[in-house]
C-alpha cells in the first residue's frame, strides 16, 4: 500500500484496488462544506475535478472518501510541454471558478493533476478551501504555480529542456532567481515577463543576500486591500501560459517520421495499416500499449476501434504533436513521454511517492504494438532479446504485434552503422527463439520486401 504524507489535512491511500482519502477530524467540516457546494458540483460535472464517492464518517471524527482510479497515472516528468500547459490552464480555471465562489486553491503543484486519456483532471480535493475574512489578499498558491508551470514552460521554450529534465531533478519546480539569468533579455517582453519572472528573481536574490549577511528581515508588508486584483492576475497568467506553449518547431529524429518514410512504399504502408487494423478489429482489445507510438498513427487506429490506448514514445516533439491533435479530437489515447529501455523509476521518499513505469504497465494490456521498434532497442540500446521479451510479457496479457526488420533493411543498416558486424546472428528464427518462453507465433504477414508483421500470443 502506498500512502501520501505531505498534506497535514489528510492523506491518500492506494492499496492496489481502490483510492481512499482520509480527512483529519480538523478538516471534516471544511470538506463537507466543499462537497455540498455548487463549486464542487460544477467542477465534477465539467470533468475538471476528481469525484468524491462513498463519503463515510470515521469514529475519530474524520472522513473516509473513495475516488475513482485513474487507469494509468502519469507524472509531470512523463508529460509533454503541451500536457504541462494544459495542466496549468486547468489549475487556473479551477482557481478562477473557486475565487468567484468564495473559495481558493491553497496548492497549485503540477503533481495535483492527472491525465484521463488526453484530458487533465485535478485530483487534490483538499487543496480547495473556503476564503476567510482574515486571509491576506491575493492567491496564496501563486508562487507555487509560477514554479511548477510558468518557469518550466519558459525554460522548455527557451532552452529546449523537457518536463522530464526538470521535474525528475526538481520536484517542486524552478525558482525565478535560478532561471532569469539564463533567459535572453528580449524573450517575451512585456508585463507578464516582468511581473512573474524578472521581479520575483530580483526579490529572491535580495532575500538570499540578506540571509547570507545574517540580517533579520522584518514583517512582510501587507498588500493593499483596496481592490481585488486576483481575477486580473489569473487572466494574465492564463495568457502567459498560452504564449509560452507554442508548437515545438525543432526537427527531432521521429517527429516527421510518418510523412517521410522513404523506406516504405505506398503498397507496403497500406499492407501494414491493413494488418494492424484487421488485428484490432478482430480482437476488439480493451487496452492497447503502443510502444514507439511516434505521431500516433496506429494509436489512433486502435482507439477508433474502441480501445483505451497508451501512446508511449521517447521523442517529445512527435508525442507533443499527437497530444495537440487529441485536443481537437478527444478520444481514448493517453500520451506518455518515456523510454521503454530506460523506464521511469519510482521516486520520492523511500521510492514510494511515485510508482515506476513497469509497475504501472504490468499486466494491463491485451494488445501491445511494437511496430518497427525491436531492432532499435536491440541495436541502439543493446538490449538482450530474451530480457526484452520477458519485459514485454509483463505488460502483455494477450497479443504482441511486432514488426520484424532484417539486417539487410536500409533502416537497420543505417542505425547499426559501423557496428553492423555485431548483428550477424540477427534473424527471424533467432528472434522467435528469444520470444519462445513467453510468446508463440500465431501469424505473420509480409508487409514489404524486407519487413514482416508478426502476431505473437502470450503463453
Secondary structure, DSSP 8 states (H G I E B T S, - for coil): -EE--S-TTEEEEE-SS-EEEEE-GGGHHHHHHHHTSHHHHHHHHTTSB--EEEEEE-TTS-EEEEE---TT---GGG--HHHHHHHHHHHHHHHHHHHHTTEEES---GGGEEEETTEEEE--GGGEEE--TTS-SS-TTHHHHIIIIIHHHHHHHHH---HHHHHHH-TT---HHHHGGGS-TTTT-SHHHIIIIIHHHHHHHHHHHHHHTT-----------SS--HHHHHHHHHHHHHHH-----S--SSTTGGG--TTS-HHHHHHHHHHHHHHHHHH--SEEEEET-TT-HHHHHHHHTT-EEEEEES-HHHHHHHHHHHHHS--SEEEEE--TTS----BSGGG-SB--HHHHHTT-EEEEEESS-HHHHHHTS---HHHHHHHHHHHEEEEEEEEE--TTSHHHHHHHGGGGGGGTT--HHHHHHHHTTTEEEEEEEE-SSS-EEEEEEE-
